Amino acid sequence: MNTFIKITARCLRSGAQAYLPRQADGRAWSAPARFLCASADPTKDLGEIVKKDKVVVFMKGTPAQPMCGFSNAVVQILRMHGVDQYAAYNVLEDQDLRQGVKDFSNWPTIPQVYFNGEFVGGCDILLQMHQNGDLVEELQKLGISSALLNAEKESK
């Protein structure tokens, strides 16, 4: 949270919201986020943002209320694997963020998923990884045990 506060303090910009992982008491943090103003270095800021959490999603809407089918699919895939500890950024609330993340990743569409600061891809890539089992392996590398893997073990 400290990094988030530092980034926010650097250049306040109204509108954007950052939805941070659920805390131990079950509360989700939501805070105004500053993104990509003229005095900030957008690449550096986005580089810090994608590295601060194991899983980061730039999406249309929020995990609780996705605003497009592709963002909803990413949320559902993560949910199926039991991944609920991730940072999600609503690009609809900040057009600079929306364009900035596309430029940062050199990927033209939203949603965008990052694991440990590395760009994974969009909905299509995450869906393919889910279908072929690669997502379970990638989550294990992050120290996250997939709920699907656990369910499979319990059924045997």
Disulfide bonds with the S-S distance in Angstrom:
Cys11-Cys37 1.88
